Amino acid sequence: MPSTSTSKVSRWDQHGREHVVRVERRGVQRTIRCDTCGWRQGAQFLPWLKAEEYLAEAHQATVDPARRSSA
């Protein structure tokens, strides 16, 4: 049985709400799933990039919390 690992891509929208897309890897297959709305899609190549694109398009969530600078 192949092992499963999960990582996440999180972005914030302009209202300060966090949106998360999880990337689940099972063997060579990858699935991306949105915690906010339940959307899911298979993604063989560049799943993290596809997750970022989805968050920007569907939820207008483009602020990367890891890249936020403190003023």
N, C-alpha and C positions, 0 to 999 in steps of 0.2 A: 504494500500500500504506500503510495507516495506521500511524503510529508507536506504539510501545508504551512505557509508562512504568510503573514499579513503585515503590510506597512500602510502608512496613511499620508495623504497630501491634504493639508489644511490651508485655507485662505479665509480672509475676513472680507465682508462686504462693506459698503460705505456707511452702513448703520451700526457697524461694530459687531455684527453677528458672525460667528465662526461657522464655516461650512467644511465638511470633511468628506473626502472620497478615499475609500480603502482599496488598496491593491492587494488582492489575494493571489498567491502563487501556489499552485498544486502541480508538481512536476514541471512540465514545460508550458502548461496553460496558465494564463493570467486573466483574472476577472476584476474589473473596476466597478465599485458600488458606492453610490452616494448615500451617506447617512441622513442627509436632509430630506430627500424626496423619494429614496428607494430605487432610483434609476440604476440599471446595471448593464454592463456590456463586456464582451470578451475583448481582450487586447493582447495580441501576440507581441507586437513591437512597441517600445516606448510607452508603456502604460502610465508612467508618472507624468509624462508630457501630455498625454490624452486626458488624464485626470485634471491637470491644471487648465487645459483648454475648456473642458466641460464646466468647471467651476466659474471661469470667466464668462462663458457664454450663457449658461443656464441661470446662474445665481449672481452674476456681476460681482463675484468675489475674487478680487485681484491682489489684495494686500497680503503679502507673505509675512507671517508673524516672526519668522526667523530673520528677516531682513529689515524689520522695523528699526528705525534709529530713534534713540531717545533724545529729545531736544532740550 
